[in-house]
Amino acid sequence: MDNNGIYLKEMGRKIKEARKAKNLSYPKLSQLTGIDMSNLWFIEQGRRNVHLLTLKSIADKLEVDVKHFL
C-alpha cells in the first residue's frame, strides 16, 4: 500500500470513530450530509478519495473540526 492509501485509511478510521462517538448510523449520517450511504462506507474504509467540501460536510455534522480528519 502506498502512502496515499495509508493516509486514506487513517482518515477513514477517524471519520468512523467520530461517527460512532456520536452514535450515528450510516443511514443517519447519510441523511444529515446528503452523501450516499455506500459512498460513506467507501470513505470510512479508505477506499475513496474525499472532496474537501464532502469532508467538511461530514465534519460539520459530526461536530468536529475538519482538521481532525487530516
Backbone torsions as a table, in degrees:
resi	resn	phi	psi	omega
1	MET	NA	133.2	179.8
2	ASP	-80.7	174.2	-178.5
3	ASN	-60.8	-35.4	178.9
4	ASN	-64.0	-41.5	178.6
5	GLY	-63.9	-40.0	178.2
6	ILE	-64.8	-42.6	179.7
7	TYR	-62.3	-45.0	-179.7
8	LEU	-64.6	-38.8	177.9
9	LYS	-64.1	-42.4	179.3
10	GLU	-65.5	-42.6	178.2
11	MET	-62.9	-43.9	178.4
12	GLY	-61.3	-39.9	177.8
13	ARG	-61.2	-41.5	179.7
14	LYS	-66.5	-38.6	178.4
15	ILE	-65.4	-46.2	179.8
16	LYS	-60.8	-43.3	179.4
17	GLU	-60.7	-44.2	179.9
18	ALA	-67.5	-38.2	178.4
19	ARG	-63.7	-45.3	-180.0
20	LYS	-66.8	-35.7	178.2
21	ALA	-62.5	-29.0	178.0
22	LYS	-91.5	3.9	-178.1
23	ASN	54.3	42.9	178.8
24	LEU	-105.8	135.3	175.2
25	SER	-85.1	168.7	173.9
26	TYR	-57.3	-48.0	-179.1
27	PRO	-59.0	-40.4	-178.5
28	LYS	-68.5	-45.5	178.7
29	LEU	-65.0	-36.8	176.4
30	SER	-60.1	-44.6	179.5
31	GLN	-64.4	-43.1	-177.6
32	LEU	-67.6	-36.6	-174.7
33	THR	-96.6	-20.2	-174.7
34	GLY	78.0	14.1	179.5
35	ILE	-97.4	131.8	179.5
36	ASP	-54.3	139.3	-177.5
37	MET	-57.7	-42.0	179.9
38	SER	-66.4	-34.3	177.2
39	ASN	-64.4	-41.6	176.7
40	LEU	-60.1	-41.8	179.7
41	TRP	-61.0	-46.6	179.5
42	PHE	-62.3	-37.8	178.3
43	ILE	-63.7	-47.8	-179.1
44	GLU	-65.3	-27.4	178.7
45	GLN	-83.4	-3.9	-179.0
46	GLY	73.3	24.5	-177.4
47	ARG	-103.1	-0.9	-178.7
48	ARG	-138.0	131.8	173.4
49	ASN	-72.1	141.6	-172.8
50	VAL	-109.5	131.0	172.8
51	HIS	-66.1	142.7	-176.8
52	LEU	-56.2	-41.9	-179.4
53	LEU	-68.7	-30.8	174.7
54	THR	-66.7	-44.8	178.7
55	LEU	-61.8	-39.8	178.4
56	LYS	-64.9	-40.4	178.3
57	SER	-61.2	-44.6	178.4
58	ILE	-62.5	-47.7	-179.1
59	ALA	-60.3	-43.4	-179.9
60	ASP	-60.4	-44.8	-178.2
61	LYS	-71.6	-26.0	177.4
62	LEU	-91.0	-0.6	177.5
63	GLU	58.8	45.0	174.1
64	VAL	-130.2	157.6	175.6
65	ASP	-72.8	139.7	-179.1
66	VAL	-56.3	-27.8	178.9
67	LYS	-62.9	-22.7	178.5
68	HIS	-60.4	-30.7	-177.5
69	PHE	-88.3	-13.3	-175.5
70	LEU	-87.6	NA	NA
